[in-house]
Amino acid sequence: MDTFPAAAHKRRGSLACVGMGMTLGSHLTPLARSHIEQADVVFAGLSDGIVEKWLERMHPDVRSLQSYYREGKSRLKTYREWVELMMAQVRAGKRVCGVFYGHPGIFAWSPHKAIEVARAEGFDAFMEPGISAEDCLYADLGIDPGRFGCQHFEASQLLFYERRIDPSGYLVLWQVALVGDRSLGRLATGAAYRQLLVDLLLNDYPSDHQVIIYRAPTLPIEMPRVRRVALADLALTPMTAEETLVLPPALPLKPNLAMQARLAELDEREKAAASIPTTA
């Protein structure tokens, strides 16, 4: 006699959130492509119709998530709707794939939340990384984040919270075009909001410090967009939501002489200990 409930025989749903990378067709990993092709339903968190059309060549059921955005509507509400749309199909036993620009875990609330919910409900859920705007930034601007160090902040965090900036390393600020938006419902803020950011940055950087406005290419025929302006001119410089702000180091690295002395002392102790012969 079959003692298992009927539901146990149904195929369980699953969720994979994958990154397309930044440049269309060039950055998609084989594993991400496999998740897309083997899914029952594909949700596209992409803002470019050309990219969505390209995705439709890989799968017959691609559902765009862009229509849920509205001017004045909180982005967090939109992202919660995305999670519910994906989870409804997972709960229905479907293999669901959510496709997002770049890396699906970088500046993307919905993939993290959807995976959290899916796992909490006992479904298999995965995140497959992709080449992010950050990766492209390092390559296009010739930056090695290990040389001087690199801080990353969502720009509004610098206004909402007390954060410590280290001007001897690189500072990368994301979503500067939305800086200061407390409603999460605006598509951009204006020069007055950027001026508040500039005022804060002037505490650590000179007004003539050259900053970089960067946008990664999304189509193979495009080149990276790189603009350099003085920090004092940033507020009046138009920016799009896709652009990122990079502040190169403004100060040299300051040697920690006290710690270096302690390290030298430790090296000498270890050298002396190594020279002591051992006895059987």
C-alpha positions as CSV (number, residue, x, y, z in Angstrom):
1,M,0.0,0.0,0.0
2,D,1.3,3.4,-0.9
3,T,1.8,5.4,2.3
4,F,3.2,8.5,0.8
5,P,0.9,11.5,0.2
6,A,0.1,12.4,-3.4
7,A,2.1,15.6,-3.2
8,A,5.2,13.6,-2.6
9,H,5.0,12.3,-6.2
10,K,4.9,15.7,-7.7
11,R,8.0,17.3,-9.1
12,R,9.2,19.9,-6.6
13,G,9.9,23.4,-7.9
14,S,13.3,25.0,-7.8
15,L,14.8,28.5,-8.2
16,A,18.0,29.6,-9.9
17,C,19.0,33.3,-10.0
18,V,21.7,33.8,-12.6
19,G,23.7,36.8,-13.8
20,M,23.9,37.6,-17.5
21,G,27.0,39.7,-17.0
22,M,27.1,43.2,-18.4
23,T,27.9,42.9,-22.1
24,L,25.2,41.1,-24.1
25,G,26.2,37.6,-25.2
26,S,29.8,38.0,-24.0
27,H,29.6,37.4,-20.3
28,L,27.0,34.6,-19.9
29,T,28.6,31.6,-18.3
30,P,27.9,28.0,-19.5
31,L,26.2,27.2,-16.2
32,A,24.0,30.3,-16.2
33,R,23.0,29.4,-19.8
34,S,22.2,25.8,-18.7
35,H,19.9,27.1,-15.9
36,I,18.1,29.3,-18.5
37,E,17.6,26.6,-21.1
38,Q,16.5,24.0,-18.6
39,A,14.0,26.1,-16.8
40,D,10.2,25.9,-17.2
41,V,9.8,29.6,-16.7
42,V,12.3,32.4,-17.0
43,F,11.8,35.8,-15.3
44,A,13.9,38.7,-16.7
45,G,14.9,41.5,-14.4
46,L,16.4,43.4,-17.3
47,S,15.8,47.0,-18.4
48,D,16.8,46.6,-22.1
49,G,14.3,45.3,-24.6
50,I,17.1,44.2,-26.9
51,V,18.5,42.0,-24.1
52,E,15.1,40.5,-23.4
53,K,14.7,39.6,-27.1
54,W,18.1,37.9,-27.1
55,L,17.0,36.0,-24.0
56,E,13.9,34.8,-25.8
57,R,16.1,33.1,-28.3
58,M,17.2,30.7,-25.5
59,H,13.8,30.1,-24.0
60,P,10.2,30.2,-25.2
61,D,8.7,31.5,-21.9
62,V,10.5,34.7,-20.8
63,R,8.5,37.0,-18.6
64,S,9.7,40.5,-18.2
65,L,9.6,42.1,-14.7
66,Q,10.1,45.7,-15.9
67,S,6.4,46.6,-16.1
68,Y,6.2,46.5,-12.3
69,Y,8.3,49.7,-12.0
70,R,6.3,52.9,-11.6
71,E,7.3,56.5,-11.0
72,G,6.5,57.2,-7.4
73,K,6.1,53.5,-6.5
74,S,8.6,52.2,-3.9
75,R,11.2,50.0,-5.6
76,L,11.1,47.8,-2.5
77,K,7.4,47.1,-3.2
78,T,8.3,46.3,-6.8
79,Y,11.0,43.9,-5.7
80,R,8.7,42.1,-3.3
81,E,6.3,41.6,-6.2
82,W,9.1,40.1,-8.2
83,V,9.8,37.6,-5.4
84,E,6.2,36.6,-5.2
85,L,5.9,36.2,-9.0
86,M,8.9,33.8,-9.0
87,M,7.9,32.0,-5.9
88,A,4.3,31.4,-7.2
89,Q,5.8,29.4,-10.0
90,V,8.3,27.6,-7.7
91,R,5.4,26.6,-5.4
92,A,3.5,25.3,-8.5
93,G,6.4,22.8,-9.1
94,K,8.2,24.7,-11.8
95,R,11.9,25.0,-12.4
96,V,12.2,28.8,-12.3
97,C,15.2,30.9,-13.5
98,G,15.5,34.6,-12.7
99,V,17.9,36.4,-15.0
100,F,19.5,39.7,-13.8
101,Y,22.2,42.1,-15.1
102,G,25.7,41.5,-14.1
103,H,26.0,39.5,-10.9
104,P,22.5,38.7,-9.4
105,G,23.7,39.2,-5.9
106,I,25.2,42.7,-6.3
107,F,22.8,45.7,-5.8
108,A,19.9,43.3,-6.4
109,W,17.5,42.7,-3.5
110,S,15.0,40.4,-5.1
111,P,17.4,37.5,-6.0
112,H,18.7,37.3,-2.4
113,K,15.2,37.5,-0.9
114,A,13.7,34.9,-3.4
115,I,16.4,32.4,-2.6
116,E,16.0,33.0,1.1
117,V,12.2,32.4,0.9
118,A,12.6,29.4,-1.4
119,R,15.1,27.7,0.9
120,A,13.0,28.5,4.0
121,E,10.1,26.7,2.3
122,G,12.2,23.6,1.5
123,F,12.9,24.2,-2.2
124,D,16.3,24.0,-3.9
125,A,17.5,27.5,-4.7
126,F,20.8,28.6,-6.3
127,M,22.6,31.8,-7.2
128,E,25.0,31.6,-10.2
129,P,27.4,34.6,-10.3
130,G,28.0,36.8,-13.4
131,I,30.5,39.4,-14.4
132,S,29.4,42.6,-12.6
133,A,29.8,46.3,-13.3
134,E,32.4,46.2,-10.6
135,D,34.4,43.6,-12.5
136,C,34.2,45.7,-15.7
137,L,35.1,48.8,-13.8
138,Y,38.4,47.3,-12.6
139,A,39.3,46.2,-16.1
140,D,38.3,49.3,-18.0
141,L,39.8,51.8,-15.6
142,G,42.9,49.7,-14.9
143,I,42.3,49.5,-11.2
144,D,43.8,46.8,-8.9
145,P,41.7,47.0,-5.7
146,G,44.5,45.2,-3.8
147,R,47.0,48.0,-4.4
148,F,45.6,50.8,-2.3
149,G,42.4,49.2,-1.1
150,C,38.9,49.9,-2.3
151,Q,35.7,50.9,-0.5
152,H,32.3,50.5,-2.0
153,F,29.1,52.2,-0.8
154,E,25.6,52.8,-2.1
155,A,25.8,56.6,-2.4
156,S,22.8,57.3,-0.2
157,Q,24.4,55.4,2.7
158,L,26.9,58.2,3.0
159,L,24.1,60.6,3.6
160,F,21.9,58.4,5.7
161,Y,24.5,56.9,8.0
162,E,27.9,57.9,9.5
163,R,30.4,56.0,7.5
164,R,34.2,56.3,7.6
165,I,35.9,57.2,4.3
166,D,39.6,56.3,3.7
167,P,40.9,58.8,1.1
168,S,44.1,56.9,0.7
169,G,42.2,54.1,-1.1
170,Y,39.7,54.0,-4.0
171,L,36.1,55.0,-3.2
172,V,33.4,53.6,-5.4
173,L,29.9,55.0,-5.1
174,W,26.9,53.3,-6.7
175,Q,23.6,54.8,-7.7
176,V,24.7,58.4,-7.4
177,A,21.9,59.5,-9.7
178,L,19.5,58.4,-6.9
179,V,21.5,59.8,-4.0
180,G,19.3,61.0,-1.1
181,D,16.1,59.3,-2.3
182,R,14.4,58.3,0.9
183,S,11.1,57.3,-0.8
184,L,12.6,54.5,-2.9
185,G,10.1,55.7,-5.5
186,R,12.1,58.2,-7.6
187,L,13.9,57.3,-10.8
188,A,16.5,60.1,-10.2
189,T,17.3,63.0,-7.8
190,G,18.7,66.3,-8.9
191,A,21.7,68.5,-8.5
192,A,20.8,69.7,-5.1
193,Y,20.9,66.2,-3.8
194,R,24.3,65.5,-5.4
195,Q,25.5,68.7,-3.9
196,L,24.9,67.3,-0.4
197,L,27.0,64.3,-1.4
198,V,29.7,66.7,-2.7
199,D,29.6,68.7,0.5
200,L,30.2,65.5,2.5
201,L,33.0,64.3,0.3
202,L,34.8,67.7,0.5
203,N,35.5,66.8,4.2
204,D,38.0,64.2,2.8
205,Y,38.9,65.3,-0.7
206,P,40.0,68.6,-2.2
207,S,37.5,70.4,-4.4
208,D,39.7,70.0,-7.6
209,H,40.1,66.2,-7.0
210,Q,39.5,64.4,-10.3
211,V,36.7,61.9,-10.0
212,I,35.6,59.3,-12.6
213,I,32.0,58.7,-13.8
214,Y,31.9,55.2,-15.3
215,R,29.4,53.2,-17.2
216,A,30.0,49.6,-18.4
217,P,29.1,48.7,-21.9
218,T,26.0,46.5,-22.3
219,L,26.2,45.8,-26.0
220,P,29.2,44.4,-27.9
221,I,29.3,47.4,-30.2
222,E,29.6,49.8,-27.2
223,M,32.7,51.2,-25.5
224,P,32.9,52.0,-21.8
225,R,31.8,55.5,-21.0
226,V,34.4,57.3,-18.9
227,R,34.1,60.9,-17.9
228,R,36.5,62.8,-15.5
229,V,35.4,65.9,-13.7
230,A,36.5,67.9,-10.7
231,L,34.7,67.0,-7.5
232,A,33.4,70.5,-7.1
233,D,31.6,70.2,-10.5
234,L,30.0,66.8,-9.8
235,A,26.6,68.2,-8.6
236,L,26.0,70.0,-11.9
237,T,27.2,67.0,-14.0
238,P,24.2,65.0,-15.3
239,M,24.4,61.3,-14.4
240,T,22.3,58.2,-15.2
241,A,21.3,55.4,-12.9
242,E,23.7,53.1,-14.7
243,E,26.7,55.2,-14.0
244,T,29.1,54.7,-11.1
245,L,31.3,57.2,-9.4
246,V,35.0,56.4,-8.6
247,L,37.2,58.6,-6.5
248,P,40.9,57.7,-6.8
249,P,43.1,58.0,-3.8
250,A,43.7,61.6,-2.6
251,L,46.4,60.8,0.0
252,P,49.4,58.5,0.1
253,L,49.3,55.4,2.3
254,K,50.6,56.4,5.8
255,P,53.1,53.8,7.2
256,N,52.1,52.4,10.6
257,L,55.5,52.6,12.2
258,A,54.4,51.2,15.5
259,M,53.0,48.1,14.0
260,Q,55.9,47.7,11.6
261,A,58.3,47.8,14.7
262,R,56.2,45.1,16.4
263,L,56.3,43.0,13.2
264,A,60.1,43.4,13.0
265,E,60.4,42.3,16.6
266,L,58.2,39.2,15.9
267,D,60.3,38.3,12.9
268,E,63.5,38.4,15.0
269,R,61.9,36.2,17.7
270,E,60.8,33.7,15.1
271,K,64.3,33.7,13.5
272,A,65.9,33.2,16.8
273,A,63.6,30.3,17.7
274,A,64.3,28.7,14.3
275,S,68.1,28.8,14.9
276,I,67.9,26.9,18.3
277,P,68.9,23.3,17.6
278,T,66.5,20.6,18.7
279,T,67.6,17.6,20.8
280,A,66.3,14.1,20.5
